[in-house]
Amino acid sequence: MKMPSLPANTEPFVWGAVCGAIVISIIGFGWGGWVTGGTAEQLAVARADEAIVASLVPVCVAQFQKGPKVQASLAALKATETWHQAEFVEKGGWASVPGGGEPNRLVLSGCADALGKLVL
């Protein structure tokens, strides 16, 4: 059985298409904003975490301000070492949302930062 042969001028066309696909891929991933599925997933998770922190930190600060002994708690927070302030907020329960389970570590840190800037 004899296979049909391609026209003689087909080979440059094929090489041009292959090279064009490579160049388009380099441009798309390098400067065009294309990303792989894994990178898109990482970006989505990061944006979701940012949204959670942005929405729950004000709730944490409001719960702190409504609590008893606000001045004393704020002074104790500011006296606590920076790397232990998130634990202080967690122990105070201000970052806990009813029915929400364990507070998010990023929310604890964001709340501690916001409370550190708070002036009463």
C-alpha positions as CSV (number, residue, x, y, z in Angstrom):
1,M,0.0,0.0,0.0
2,K,1.4,3.3,-1.0
3,M,1.0,6.3,1.3
4,P,0.0,9.6,-0.3
5,S,2.9,12.1,-0.4
6,L,2.5,15.7,0.6
7,P,3.2,18.5,-1.8
8,A,6.8,19.7,-1.8
9,N,6.0,23.2,-0.4
10,T,4.3,21.7,2.7
11,E,7.4,21.2,4.8
12,P,8.2,25.0,5.2
13,F,4.6,25.6,6.1
14,V,4.7,22.9,8.9
15,W,8.0,24.3,10.2
16,G,6.6,27.8,10.2
17,A,3.5,26.6,12.1
18,V,5.6,24.8,14.7
19,C,7.9,27.8,15.2
20,G,5.0,30.1,15.4
21,A,3.3,28.0,18.1
22,I,6.5,28.1,20.1
23,V,6.9,31.8,19.8
24,I,3.2,32.4,20.6
25,S,3.5,30.2,23.7
26,I,6.6,32.1,24.9
27,I,4.9,35.5,24.4
28,G,1.7,34.3,26.0
29,F,3.2,32.8,29.1
30,G,5.9,35.5,29.4
31,W,4.1,38.7,28.8
32,G,0.5,37.8,27.9
33,G,-0.7,36.8,31.4
34,W,-1.3,33.2,30.6
35,V,-0.9,30.9,33.6
36,T,-1.1,27.1,34.2
37,G,-3.9,25.5,36.1
38,G,-1.7,25.2,39.2
39,T,-0.7,28.8,39.2
40,A,-4.4,29.9,38.7
41,E,-5.3,27.7,41.7
42,Q,-2.6,29.3,43.9
43,L,-3.8,32.8,42.9
44,A,-7.4,31.9,43.6
45,V,-6.5,30.6,47.1
46,A,-4.4,33.7,47.8
47,R,-7.3,36.0,46.8
48,A,-9.7,34.0,48.9
49,D,-7.5,34.3,51.9
50,E,-7.2,38.1,51.3
51,A,-11.0,38.4,51.1
52,I,-11.5,36.4,54.3
53,V,-9.0,38.6,56.2
54,A,-10.5,41.8,54.8
55,S,-14.0,40.8,55.9
56,L,-13.2,39.2,59.3
57,V,-10.6,41.6,60.7
58,P,-13.2,44.4,61.2
59,V,-15.4,41.9,63.0
60,C,-12.6,41.0,65.3
61,V,-11.8,44.6,66.1
62,A,-15.5,45.3,66.8
63,Q,-15.7,42.3,69.1
64,F,-12.6,43.5,70.9
65,Q,-14.1,46.9,71.4
66,K,-17.3,45.6,72.8
67,G,-15.6,43.4,75.3
68,P,-15.0,44.1,79.0
69,K,-11.9,46.0,80.1
70,V,-11.0,47.2,76.6
71,Q,-8.3,49.6,77.8
72,A,-6.6,46.9,79.9
73,S,-6.8,44.3,77.1
74,L,-5.3,46.8,74.6
75,A,-2.5,47.7,77.0
76,A,-1.8,44.0,77.5
77,L,-1.8,43.3,73.7
78,K,0.6,46.2,73.1
79,A,2.9,44.9,75.9
80,T,2.9,41.4,74.3
81,E,5.8,40.5,72.0
82,T,4.8,41.0,68.3
83,W,5.1,37.4,67.4
84,H,2.8,36.4,70.3
85,Q,0.0,38.9,69.6
86,A,-1.9,36.6,67.4
87,E,-2.0,34.0,70.2
88,F,-3.2,36.8,72.5
89,V,-6.1,37.6,70.1
90,E,-6.9,33.9,69.8
91,K,-7.0,33.4,73.6
92,G,-9.2,36.5,73.9
93,G,-11.7,34.9,71.5
94,W,-12.2,38.1,69.4
95,A,-11.4,36.5,66.1
96,S,-13.8,33.6,66.6
97,V,-17.0,33.6,64.6
98,P,-20.0,31.8,66.1
99,G,-20.1,28.4,64.4
100,G,-16.9,29.1,62.6
101,G,-14.6,26.7,64.4
102,E,-10.9,27.6,64.7
103,P,-10.0,31.1,63.7
104,N,-7.9,31.6,60.6
105,R,-4.2,32.3,61.3
106,L,-4.2,35.2,58.8
107,V,-7.2,36.7,60.5
108,L,-5.5,36.4,63.9
109,S,-2.4,38.2,62.6
110,G,-4.5,40.8,60.8
111,C,-6.6,41.5,63.9
112,A,-3.5,41.7,66.1
113,D,-2.0,44.3,63.6
114,A,-5.2,46.3,63.5
115,L,-5.5,46.3,67.3
116,G,-1.9,47.3,67.6
117,K,-2.8,50.5,65.7
118,L,-6.0,51.1,67.6
119,V,-6.1,54.2,69.8
120,L,-8.8,54.4,72.4
